[in-house]
Every structure is written in C-alpha cells, then in structure tokens.
Amino acid sequence: MPVRAELLAVGDELLYGDILNGNAAQLGRQLADVGITVTHSGVVGDDIETIAEALRAALARADAVLLTGGLGPTQDDLTREGLARAAGVDLVRDDFLEGQLRRRFHDLRRTVPDMNYRQADLPKGADPLPNERGTAPGIRLELLGGIAYAMPGPPHEMQPMFAASVLPDLLRRAGEPAVVVHRVLHTSGMWESAVAEAMAPEVDRLVAETPAGRDRNPTIAFLASGGQTRVRISARAADRAEAYRLIAPIERFAREALGDGIYGVDDETLEGVVHRMLLERGETVAVAESLTGGLLAGRLSETPGASETFRGGIVAYVPELKDALLGANAVARGAVTAETAERMASGARDRLGATWGLATTGVAGPTESEGQAVGTLYLGLAGPAGTQTRHVQLPGDRPLVRMLSVVQALDLLRRTLAG
Ligand code: ATP
C-alpha cells in the first residue's frame, strides 16, 4: 500500500526567515528516492495549538507526518505537547528516558538541569526514537488513524534518526522491504539534459513496469551540482544483495548509454579519480591558470596524497605574465585563444617538470573581453604525445563560469588519461 507522507517543520525561526527549511529538502529528496510520495510540506511556529491543528489537518489527508524541530529542553520547544494535544493524551515521564538523560549528563560531569527533564516526557502510547547525536529522543506516535514521527531540528541529529528509525518503519508500514541501497554514477563533461536524455528509455521502462497503485522500485534520479551530474539508482529489497540485483541491469544500461561520461561511483570525486589515474601510471600534472585564478590547483590539491601526482601551478592572470612565466606569446596574439591555452599548457609542463601541463584561459565575466563573449573557455593540455586544445562555451555568471571551467579542465585530463 503506498504511503502518503507530509512534512511539518516546527520553529518560529523558520517562519521569521532566520533559517531555511533544509530538513524538508533533505527529507523530501530521500523519501522520493524510495518512492514514498510527499504530498504536502508545511512550517508552523512554536505554539501548541498550531502544531496540534497542523497535525490534525495533515493526518486527515495523509498516512504519515514527519515533524522536525521543537524537541529541545526549552519552553519554546513544544512539539511533544502539540503531539499529545492532537492525540488527546497526556504527557508521561518515561523512566528509561529519564535514566538515559541522567547517564548522559553524568558522563559530561554535569547534573541534569530541571528543564531538561522535559525531554524524558512522551505522549501516552508513544515510542521513543533513539538519538545518536544529541539528548532529545525522537517520538513515534500512532494517532488519528495515522502515524507521526517527531525528530530533532538540527540536521545532524535528524538525519541519522530518519535513516535508522523512521524510514525503515515507514517502509514496513507500506509493506515494502526495508533495505534501501543507492548506487551513484558520477558524470562530467555532460549537461544534465544530455544525461537525462540518454537515460530516458530506462526511466520510461521503469515507469511502464510499475503496477498501478504501487510505488516505483527501483528509482532513477538525476542530481546536478558543482557542474557535474550524478545518476542515483535506488532500490528497496529484503536484503542488500537483492537490492544490488535490482540495481545491476540499470547500472549496465547507464554505463552503455553514458559511456566515458561516467568517471566514478558512489563517494568518488573527479579530482580523486584524476589523482588515482595519474598515480597508477606514475605520472604528474602541473597547471597554468588564467580565468580560474588558482581554483584548478586548489581542486587538484584537495585529495590526500596529492603531492604524488600534482606538482604545482602558475596563476598568470595578465597577458605579460603568461608570456614571462609560461612563454605564451599572449601579449602579441591575444590572451583568450586556443593557441595561448596550448602554449600555457606546454609552459606549465616544461617549467614545472610534469608529465602533463593543463591550462585554462577564458572570459569569466561579467563583461566580454578581447571581443570574446562571457563564458568563452579555452583549455590546453600538453602531454608526452603532444598538445591538444578544447574550446567550450559555458553558461552562467562569473562564479559559475569559473567553477565549470575547473570541471571542464579536469574532465579533459581524465578523458585523455582514459584514452
Ligand atoms: P535542540 O535540542 O537542538 O533545541 P530541537 O528539536 O528543539 O533541537 P529546534 O530548537 O527547533 O530543534 O532547532 C534547533 C536548530 O536546528 C535550529 O537552530 C536550526 O539550526 C536547526 N533546524 C531546526 N529546524 C530546521 C529545519 N527545518 N531545517 C534545517 N535546520 C533546522
């Protein structure tokens, strides 16, 4: 049976705009991943009747409500009271939670402030949800023909509680197997629309094969950020092995459809993959940067152990320095040209003593330069077998153009190393 879920964030600071409702974004994404439909998402202030009223309305529409916030020890933390009022029950002190609270504070060599005992109160009939990262337990309460889960506001406390207690419980209620496995395929050098288009037949197949009234399983999601697109394949199953069996044919399809657009899986990063490829070959890279101003060197030095493959870089922002430090001939021939990128790359390779020289030059904006449009990027790559250049027209404003330029440069090196 599909579960219809609603999200309810509690806290005056969300209403006043002091913080953004990041919890809703995280929960919405993760629920969608496993095929649970979120039909409504709301925010209420720190007021018992407002919380209770929102709960009544939510459970008149949906099967489950996921609340975040308002579980702290202070007087304005009123989610417990709101839940009890909506359910028409009293709050009762839980002996186990009280003991746990005492032990936690004892370990910190403190006595429990009187106010904190509120965190050991539960609406009658509720179950506590363990909190690995903080003092406030979560709450699971059946009420009004549905179920509510209250989790703490801080994302680092909410997230593990959601993963360990709330999601498995929701999936059980939906009659779905409770293990969820994700496989993330990272692409670079492909726009999100191109990735989605290549994957479209598989997405259509999954939609067509889902029986009416069932949640989709497995699911495919496209996540674009940092100039790269990730394809996340998620599957629910009774155990991990079975989940991987569901994922495998989709991953095979993706590898076929996206080809060398895919550079890594799961936790891998683009710079980490470049580092690993260079390491395997016993090779190094040096960079010459203009519009990226050191960002490329920054990325290449992020990976632990980077000194084994990254020799260093030259930021030559003005044409005179491109000539003086890299022999680029930029003053005479123009700074934003394929030839300059090529010479900068060769200059970096020779002068910094690396196997590969990688160079960026272009127009970050906000205005055009040398008659070239904002977003013009020339990359140069010099290696043992000669040099190559790449010309790309990037979208976006100055920060985006610079960030995308770094990704394009790393992508050129990665693809070249991959042959
Ligand atoms: P605590 O025990 O820390 O008080 P709590 O459950 O009472 O936990 P709140 O007091 O409502 O949580 O919020 C604490 C902090 O958690 C907020 O200041 C904010 O940093 C973060 N937070 C709360 N709600 C959200 C939300 N919806 N999205 C993102 N962050 C949130």
Residues whose N, C-alpha, C, O or C-beta is under 5 A from the ligand:
A	BS01	ATP	A9 V10 G11 I19 L20 N21 G22 N23 A24 G69 G70 L71 G72 P73 D77 A136 M151 P152 G153 P154 P155
